[in-house]
Amino acid sequence: MKYVLIIVFALSIFKCSFSQNHIDSIINHSEVERIEKTLASDEMQGRQILSAGIEKAAAFISTEFQKAGLQTWDHLTDYQQRFVMLKPRFISAVGNFDGASIPQKNIIVFTTKPILKITDQSKFEMVQVRATDTFRPGSFIQSKRNILIIVDRSHEKIFNNLALYKPETYPSEKSVFFVMADKLPTKYSLETVHEFTEMKLANVAGIIPGKSKKEEFVIFSAHYDHLGVSTPNASMDSIFNGANDDASGITGVIMLATYFKKLNNNERTLVFAAFTAEESGGFGSQYFSQQMDPAKVMAMFNIEMIGTQSKWGTNSAYITGYEKTDMGKILQKNLEASQFKIHPDPYPEQQLFYRSDNATLARLGVAAHSFSTSKMDVEKYYHTQDDEIETLDIKNMTEIIKAIAISSQSIVAGKDTPSRVDASKLR
């Protein structure tokens, strides 16, 4: 019995040693540095949306996914998930309620139709927001229904602020009118005119199909866009290289894709996604999430700024929204043989859980968290032209990527499933 125990113990030591050597040979300093240097180079011109620089970045990420051996996502012909956003410019609005003209300033519409005319014969749901009601415009805008909302004049301040909120949007057959008026009309007509500029954007995504649980997904993601180029200044670098924000996260995603493909033992399907337009409103992750059934997404590891040491130094990171699921506890359990510690977000006042690409799927109940080391209270180079590779700790960053790989193993293997986010408690 004694000899059997010795053999078992020796085999376990060999297995751990082999596993550690295996991960070290794949996720290593030189590869991390190579990828990071490319993404944060001046050649990428700050990776701003709609620029040649971001197209170069998308092509580079696609090449790395191909080298790793990933399959394309959702039957696409390549790794780029292309979509269109529309940027509106208001031209005019006219309206009539029961024979009385409605001033243009009292009409606001959210639509993707250049010319939109509706009357009381149109199939628009009519809703009244009275003086005693709470006016929450966002719930109507996101409703995906054709609605005419009659808003009491007591809500004029919120209504006027709404006029300033005309974000980019996806093409849609649904439109929402807001009209400030005293009462519901019996007969009405409304007409608005807009001009729209098409914005052609693309996420980059690849997958490793699962073996026994193909319909269950685990997502590893980061955003690859950044702030682009500022007005040239002789005394200042004009390129926002975004080495930490978020070339570091994309480097992590590429390294993890390479690692898990070489392991080739994932029971769940792994999705590796590089999102566009995070800095412009999270449009890339929002579009991506619309293509997913959230019930099939078991976990999302969103990687956001891991290029610097955390407030606790090396061997440490934090996840946003730690308290919203038990995912953090699962990750720490998988790391118990190491020195690495995963902490709750130490900057709750910054609302980081809502400020990155995890938020869209989290609002749909997915255990979706951002993994970071950024010291957001004192991060010196955040959103500056000095966020360059020279400011990063590549050695520490390499160890963080390894920690993400190890901490996710039981989820990837289908042995652990994090609890769901209670979306009703999210703002």
N, C-alpha and C positions, 0 to 999 in steps of 0.2 A: 504493500500500500504506500509505504514511504517513497519507494522508487517511482511509483506511478505519479504521486504528487509532484515529485521533483521534475519528472518529464513534462507534466502538464504546465507547471510553472515556467519551465524553460521554453516550452513552445509559445506560451503567452508573451514572454519577454521578446522572443524572436518575432512574433507577429506584430507587436507594438513597434519594435525597432524597424521592421520592414515597412510598416505603414508610415512611420515618420520619415524614413528615407525616401519613400515613394512620393510623399507630398512635397518634400524638400527638393526633389529632382524636377518637379513640375512647376510648383509655385516658388520661384527663386528670384533673388535680387536682380540678376541681369535681365530676365524677361520682364519683370515689373518695371524696371528702369527704361527698357527699350520701348515698351508700349506707352508709358507715361510721357516720355520725351517726345514721341511722335504726336500724341494727342495735344500736348501743350506747346507744340512748336509754333514759331511765328508763321510758318507755312499755312497753318489752320486759321489764321486771322481771327482768333477769338471765337470761332465757331458760332457766329450769330445766325439766327434763322434767316432764310432766304439769301444766304451768301454763298459764294464759291467755297469759302472756308468750311462751312458745315457740310457741304456736299463731299469735300475731300475727307472729312472726318467720317461720314457715313460709309464712304467707299472703303476706308481703312478698317473700320469695325467689321464690315461685311467680309473683307478678306481674312481677318482674324477668325471670324466665325467659320468660314469655309476651311481654313487651315486646321481648326479644332475638330472639324468633322460634323458640325451641327447640321440638322435638317432645317429646311426653311419652314417658316411658320404659316399654318393655316392654308396650305396648298399654294402659297405664293411662288412665283417663278424665280425670285431671288430673295435676299434677306431684308429688303426694304419694304416696310408697310406704309405705303403712300396714302395720303389723304389731303383733303382741301379744307381750308378755313376761309371764311368770307369776312372781310373788314368793311363795315358799313360807313357810308357818309350820307347823313340826312340831307334831303333836298327840300321837301315841303310836306305839309299835312293840312287837310281841310276836313270839316265835319259839320253835320247838321243833326240836331236832336229836336224832334217834334216842331220843325220849322224854324228853329233858332240856330244861328251859326255858332260853332264852337271855335274859340280862338286857337290858333296853331300851338301856342305855348301850353295849352291844356290837353294836348294829344301826344302820347308817346307810344311807339309801337316797336316791338321786337319781332323782326321778320327777316327772311332771306329773299323776299320777293321784291324786285326793283319797283314795281307798281302794284299796290294792293288796294282793292276796293271791296268794301263790305257794306251790306245793308241789313235791315231787320229780317230780310228773307234769307240771309246767309246762315250757314250752320255753325254759328259761333255761340258757345255757352256764355251767358251773361251772369256776372257776379257783382254784387254791390258791397263795397267796403264803407260801412257807416262810421259816423263820428265816434261811436262807442267801441268800434272794432279795432283790433291791432292790425296795422298794415305792414305785411311782410312781402314785399314785391318778389323776392327771390323764389318763393314757393310757387308763384304763378309762372314766372319765367321758365322754371325748370319742369313745369307740369307736362309738357309735350302734348298739350291740347290747344285747340283754337278757342281762345277766351277773350271776351270783352269785359274789362274790369272798370266799373264806375266807382270813382274814388271821391269820398266826401272832401270838401274844401278844408276841413280841419286838419287834413293830412298834407297840406300844401308843401311844407318843408321837405318831407320825405319824397313827395312827388317830384319836386324840383331837383332834388339830388339824383333821382332816378334818371332825369334827362341827361345827366353827365355820364351815366353808365351805359355805354354802347360798345360792348366788347366784341372782339372777333368771335365768330360763331360757326358751327357746322351747317352745311346746307340742310334745310328742313322744310317740310310741307306745313308745319304748324306755325301760327303767328299769335302774338299776344298784344292786344291793345289796352292801354291805360288811358282813361279819359276822366279828367276832373270835372265833376258836375254835381248839381244838387240832388238829382233824382234819376231814377231809371227812365229811359225814353220808351215810348210806344213805337215810334218810327224813327229810324236813324239811317244816316249814310256817312261813311268815313273813307277817306282816300289818302294814302301816303306814297311818297316817292323817295327812293334811296338809290345811291350808286354803290356798287360793291366791287372791291378789289380781291381777286383770288390770291390766296397764299398757299402755295404747294409745299407741303411738309412731309416728313417721313421719319418714322421710328425704324430702328434696325432690330430684328428679332430672329432667334433661331431656337431649336428645341433638340432635346435628347428624349425620344419616346421612352416611357416607362415600360417595365417588363410585365408586372402583374397588375399594376394599377394605372393603366394608361390614361384613364379618364379623370385622374386626380393630378392637379398641377401644383408645382412649387416654382415660384418666380424669383429670379435674381435680376435686379434692375438697377439702373442709374440713369442720369440724364447726360447727354453729350453736348448740348448747346451751352453757350455762354454769352457774354456781353458784346463781343465783336471788337470794333476799333473805334476809338474816340477821335476827336479832332486833333490832327497832328500838332505836337508842341515840341519845340526844340529842346526844352529842358525836361521832357517827360516821355517815357515810352507810351506809345499810343495804343498798343495791343493789350487787350484783356485776355491773357493766355488761359486763365481758369485751370491752372495746374491742380489745385486742390478741389476747386468747385467747377466741374465735377469730373475732370479727367481722371482723378484718383479713383472715383467710383466706377467709371467705365473700365479702367484698368483691372479693377477687382472683378468685374463681370466677365471680362475676357479670360482672365486667369482661371476663374471658377469653371467656365465653360470647358476650357482645355483640361482641367483636372478631372471633372466629373465624366467627360467623354472618355478619358483614358481609363478611369476606373470601370466605367461601363457596367455598373451594377445597380443603377437606380431603379427602384420599383415604381415610383411615381414619375410622371413626365416632367422634365425640367425645362423651363422657359427662361431664356436669357434675353433681356430686352434693354436696348439703349433708347431712351426717350428723347424726343425733340421738344423744344418750346416750353421747358420747365420754367425758364426765367421770364417767359412771356405770359404765363397764366396756367401752366400745367396742361396744355392742350394735347401733347403727345400721350401722356399717361391716361388722360380722359378718353381719348379716342381708342386707345388700346383696351381699356377696361370695358368699353362698349362692345367689344368683340368677344368678351369672355363671359362665361356663365359663372358668376361669383360663387355659387354653391360648389363648384368643382375646384376652386382655388383653395388649397389647404393652408398655404402660407406665402408671404411675400417678403423677401429680403431686399429692401431698397437701400442702396449704398450711397451715402451722401457725405462727401468730404472726410476721407480717412488718411489724408497725407501728413497730418501733424499729430503729435502726441496729445492724448487727452489730458484733462486736468489731473488725472491720477498717474500720469506718466506712461511708461511702456506696459505691455501686457494688459491693456485695458481699452474698453470702448463703452458706448452706451447705446441703447435703443430707445427711440421716441415712443411714447404711449405704452411704456413698460407695464403699467398697471391695468391696461385695457384687455389683455389676454394673459395666458400663462406661457406664452412663447419664450419669454426671457428665461424662465425657470428651466424649460426644456434645453435651451441653448447652453445654459450654465452647467446643467447635468452632463451634457456631452463633453464639456471642457474640464470636468473635475480632475482628470489626470494631469492637467496642465496648470501653469501659473496664471493663465488668462482669466480676467474677470469682466463680466458684462454687467453694467450698472444701469439703473433707471436714468432717464434724461435729467441732468442736473440744472437745466435751464427752462423750467416749465413756463416761466413768464414770457418766453420767446415764442411759445406755441409752435414748436418745430414739427410736431406731429401733423399739423395741418398745412405746413409750408413746403412739403416735398411731395414726390410722386406716389408715395404710399397712400395719401389721403383719399383718393377716389375709390380705391378698392376697400379701404377701411370703412368708408361710409356705406358700403354694400355688405358689411359684416365680415370681411376677410381679415384674418390675423396678418395685417400688413403694417410693417414697422420700418423705420429708417435706422440704419446702422451707421454710427458716426463717432468720430473722435474730436470733432471741431469744438474749440473753446469759444463758443459764440459770444461770450461777454468780452473777450479780449483778442479775438482772432484778427491780428494786425492787417492781414492782406486780403481779407474778405471783400470781394467786389472791387478790387483795385487792380491797377496794371501791374502791380508787384507780385501777384499770385502766379509765380513762376516755379519751375521745377527745383530751382536752387533753394527754395524755402521749405521743401518737403523733406521728411525723414523716410527715405525709401526703404531702409532696413526695417523700421518699425511698421511701415505700410505693408510690407511683404508678410510680416508676422500676423497682421490683422486679417489679411486675406486668407491666410491659413486657418486662423481661428474661425472665420465665417464658414469655411469648408468643413471643419471638424464639428463645429457647433450645430450645423444643419443636418448632419448625417442621419440621425434617427428619423427626421422628418422626410428626408429624401428617400429613405428606405421604407417608408410607410409604417414604421413602428410607433411613431408619435404623431399626434394631430393636435395642434394648438387649439385652444378654445376660440370661439368666434368673438368678434367685436360686437358689443351692444350698440348698434348704430343709432338707436333712439336717444342715447346719452351723448352723442357727438353734436358739436355746434355746427 
